[in-house]
Amino acid sequence: MKEITSIEITNPIEIGSSVTAKTFSLDIRLILNQSTVINLEMQVLNKGFWPERSIGYLARSFDNLKHGENYDSTKSVIHIGFLDFDLPDIPAEFYSTYKLLNVRNHAKYSDEFTLSVINLKHIDMATDDDKKYCIDKWAALFKATTWEEVKMIAGKDQYLNEASAELFKRLADLGVQEECEAREQYYKEKQYLIELRQEIAETKKDLAKKNQTIAMKNQAIAKKDQDIAMKNQDIARKNEAIDNLSAENLQLKKLLEQNNISISF
């Protein structure tokens, strides 16, 4: 706290207008000590492509030079994402930080570009260093479901108690409660639609697989029908040859009889 000289929130959330908006997201951008840009973003639903999304936000924030300014005036940027889901192909971790590093010796290329992820599903994996700065307690506030739980988490910590008191004051307003409940219902419906789309996609995938199997079976049946047709044609040709031979034998027999020639077999 002693290192903080100023905090400027550049996009404050206005309770009563932003919460009910369909495009609302808990996305706070602030400037710390007039030298560092910090993005705070919370994602409850896994919309996919989080790494690409967060890098995009981070890159746009890093491009903060005004016309005519030198590169040494570039502000450091930090993007902190609060997630309630696991990232694919990334090992589970409570608090992880990423920087530009050399892939061979891991030497840092720059400290000016940092991306952190706090996974609310894995608070139990908090390290001693995480606990030293109470990151696990702040994360636990997001997961608390009762005021008793909030009080227990806050304990005697001055800043946690101040945040809890402000939260209580906000939620004591019935209007804010209704907006939060409406927003929660919106997220539930959105999650239902996501799951429904996934279910439909899986059904279509299964149906496509079944159709492919049926098509392969039909192809095999068609091949068998073609083989049978070819065999029938071969049999027909042989029958025709036999009929021709029989006709020739009958004609030869009549000719022999006409000439009084007898042949014994």
DRENTOR-408869 format. One line per 2 residues: their letters; for each residue x, y, z of C-alpha. Coordinates in steps of 0.1 Angstrom, whole numbers. Example, Ala and Ser with C-alpha at 12.3 -4.5 7.8 and 13.67 -1.06 7.14 Angstrom:
// residues 2
as = 123 -45 78; 137 -11 71
END
This chain:
// residues 265
mk = 0 0 0; 29 24 7
ei = 39 22 -30; 5 34 -42
ts = 5 72 -48; -26 74 -71
ie = -53 54 -86; -75 66 -115
it = -104 45 -127; -108 54 -164
np = -141 36 -169; -162 35 -137
ie = -193 13 -135; -225 32 -129
ig = -248 11 -107; -283 14 -121
ss = -274 17 -158; -246 -7 -166
vt = -257 -38 -147; -288 -45 -167
ak = -272 -38 -201; -268 -69 -222
tf = -232 -60 -230; -222 -55 -194
sl = -191 -71 -181; -171 -65 -150
di = -142 -48 -168; -123 -21 -149
rl = -94 -2 -163; -73 19 -140
il = -40 38 -140; -18 31 -110
nq = 7 58 -99; 3 74 -134
st = 27 48 -148; 9 15 -150
vi = -24 6 -168; -43 -23 -151
nl = -72 -41 -167; -94 -62 -143
em = -119 -85 -161; -142 -111 -147
qv = -155 -140 -169; -181 -163 -153
ln = -190 -181 -185; -165 -197 -208
kg = -171 -180 -241; -139 -196 -255
fw = -107 -181 -269; -98 -165 -235
pe = -61 -163 -242; -66 -145 -275
rs = -92 -122 -259; -70 -112 -230
ig = -40 -107 -252; -61 -85 -274
yl = -71 -63 -244; -35 -62 -232
ar = -21 -52 -266; -47 -24 -270
sf = -39 -11 -236; -1 -12 -242
dn = -5 9 -273; -11 40 -251
lk = 14 65 -265; 0 98 -277
hg = 11 115 -309; 47 128 -305
en = 55 109 -273; 87 89 -271
yd = 87 51 -264; 101 57 -229
st = 68 73 -220; 49 40 -227
ks = 30 29 -196; 34 -7 -183
vi = 3 -28 -187; -11 -56 -166
hi = -42 -76 -175; -58 -96 -146
gf = -85 -120 -155; -108 -135 -128
ld = -121 -168 -143; -146 -194 -130
fd = -135 -221 -154; -104 -240 -165
lp = -85 -230 -196; -79 -259 -221
di = -44 -273 -224; -32 -252 -195
pa = -24 -269 -161; -48 -260 -133
ef = -34 -232 -111; -49 -206 -87
ys = -28 -176 -96; -7 -176 -127
ty = 14 -148 -144; 27 -147 -179
kl = 54 -124 -194; 75 -121 -226
ln = 103 -146 -220; 131 -162 -240
vr = 119 -197 -248; 153 -213 -242
nh = 167 -197 -211; 135 -180 -198
ak = 152 -146 -196; 127 -118 -194
ys = 124 -98 -226; 103 -70 -209
de = 85 -64 -176; 61 -39 -193
ft = 37 -65 -206; 21 -88 -180
ls = -9 -111 -181; -23 -127 -149
vi = -51 -152 -144; -69 -159 -111
nl = -89 -191 -113; -118 -190 -88
kh = -122 -227 -91; -88 -235 -75
id = -85 -212 -45; -74 -242 -26
ma = -43 -243 -47; -31 -208 -35
td = 6 -207 -27; 22 -192 4
dd = 31 -162 -17; -6 -158 -28
kk = -17 -160 8; 9 -135 19
yc = -9 -108 -2; -44 -122 7
id = -51 -130 -30; -69 -161 -19
kw = -92 -142 5; -101 -116 -21
aa = -109 -144 -46; -130 -161 -19
lf = -152 -130 -16; -163 -136 -51
ka = -174 -171 -42; -191 -163 -9
tt = -228 -170 -8; -238 -157 27
we = -229 -126 47; -216 -149 75
ev = -191 -163 50; -181 -128 39
km = -175 -118 75; -155 -149 82
ia = -133 -143 51; -128 -106 59
gk = -118 -113 95; -98 -83 109
dq = -84 -72 75; -90 -35 71
yl = -93 -35 33; -114 -67 31
ne = -138 -52 57; -141 -20 38
as = -149 -38 6; -174 -61 24
ae = -191 -30 40; -194 -13 6
lf = -208 -45 -9; -233 -48 19
kr = -243 -11 14; -248 -16 -24
la = -268 -48 -20; -290 -33 7
dl = -305 -12 -21; -335 -31 -34
gv = -331 -16 -68; -295 -29 -70
qe = -307 -63 -57; -333 -65 -85
ec = -307 -55 -111; -282 -81 -98
ea = -309 -108 -98; -320 -98 -133
re = -284 -100 -144; -279 -134 -127
qy = -310 -147 -145; -297 -134 -178
yk = -264 -153 -172; -284 -185 -163
ek = -304 -182 -195; -273 -175 -215
qy = -256 -206 -200; -287 -226 -208
li = -285 -215 -244; -248 -223 -246
el = -254 -258 -232; -284 -262 -255
rq = -263 -252 -285; -236 -276 -274
ei = -262 -304 -271; -276 -296 -305
ae = -241 -295 -319; -234 -330 -304
tk = -267 -343 -317; -258 -330 -352
kd = -224 -346 -349; -239 -379 -338
la = -265 -377 -366; -238 -369 -392
kk = -217 -399 -379; -248 -421 -382
nq = -256 -408 -416; -220 -415 -426
ti = -223 -450 -413; -256 -455 -432
am = -240 -441 -464; -211 -465 -461
kn = -235 -494 -455; -256 -483 -485
qa = -224 -481 -505; -214 -516 -495
ia = -250 -528 -504; -247 -511 -537
kk = -214 -528 -544; -229 -562 -535
dq = -259 -554 -557; -234 -546 -585
di = -215 -578 -579; -247 -598 -579
am = -258 -580 -611; -225 -589 -628
kn = -228 -625 -616; -263 -626 -630
qd = -250 -613 -663; -223 -640 -663
ia = -249 -667 -656; -271 -653 -683
rk = -243 -654 -708; -235 -690 -697
ne = -271 -700 -700; -272 -684 -735
ai = -241 -704 -745; -257 -736 -731
dn = -289 -729 -751; -269 -723 -783
ls = -250 -755 -778; -282 -774 -771
ae = -297 -760 -803; -266 -769 -823
nl = -267 -805 -808; -303 -808 -817
ql = -297 -796 -852; -268 -820 -856
kk = -288 -849 -843; -316 -842 -869
ll = -290 -840 -896; -275 -874 -886
eq = -309 -890 -885; -318 -876 -920
nn = -286 -893 -933; -292 -926 -914
is = -260 -921 -894; -260 -934 -859
is = -234 -924 -833; -231 -943 -800
f = -215 -926 -769
END
